[in-house]
Amino acid sequence: MNIGFIGTGVMGNAMASHLQKAGHQLYIYNRTKSKAQNLLDAGAIWCDTPKAVAKQGDVIFSIIGMPTDVEDVYLGTEGLINHAKEGSILVDMTTSQPELAQRIYEVGQENGVHCVDAPVSGGDLGAKNGTLTIFVGADVDIHERLLPLFEIMGKNIVYLGGAGAGQHGKMANQIAVAGVTAGTAESLAYAKAAGIDLEKIQGAISTGAGGSWHMANMGPRIIAGDTGPGFYIKHFIKDMRIAVEEAAKNNVDLQGLKTTLKQYEIMQEKGMENLGTQALFKLYNE
């Protein structure tokens, strides 16, 4: 199959690579071409614009930065919907706004194009290992057509309903992630201040009631001082802000989420927005 892929960053590169290794021909675009060089070396075809990708792909995936980027790539004059082949499937895997996903779907329908929101969870490790969780908002028949491709990139494919449902599912996920991320950072900050061996306590907590994927996988990175981005702070802030906005629309006041968001906004103000989310630990050591 001819597959377009837009966004070959921390997660997108590995996701695209899995599709490529499965035998699909990739047509790729990324703002920084060098970040796609490994895919090009393996046979992917470079496209200078999203418009060029749209003219080639039967299915086109994107995982980019902000909702404004998604709106431009999908709905802009030079965007995907205006130039995609009739009957093609466009799958946005960016974490974005549910209302934007619904609008993209509706415009796609008017233009004979199937649009899907399918944000992912699992970070750089999940992308590299092909074990992502994928939250899908789509027409049922389109989801079924995409399932073999989703299963190349992820292990937990969750169909949640029509357009926008995937984004709502990802918001619920990010709310939970905010809690365990803050909990992991605070737990290890407390242990450090108390003079406890961090590796020992991280191992103990990981196997008990306080255990989580984040403690097991990000805890060692925190202890090693590794602040590299498996998931950027700036993108997490974007996600949490969307979640707060969506919760308010449904009259839900998420105090824990708001507290974590404020902590990360402080880090952003300190110029740390391009670090990984586990770098929250640094805030307790200044």
Secondary structure, DSSP 8 states (H G I E B T S, - for coil): -EEEEE--STTHHHHHHHHHHTT-EEEEE-SSGGGGHHHHHTT-EE-SSHHHHHTT-SEEEE--S-HHHHHHHHHSTTSHHHHS-TT-EEEE-S---HHHHHHHHHHHHHTT-EEEE--EESHHHHHHHT-EEEEEES-HHHHHHHHHHHHHHEEEEEEEESTTHHHHHHHHHHHHHHHHHHHHHHHHHHHHHTT--HHHHHHHHHTSTT--HHHHHTHHHHHHT----SSBHHHHHHHHHHHHHHHHHTT---HHHHHHHHHHHHHHHTT-TTSBGGGGGGGGG-
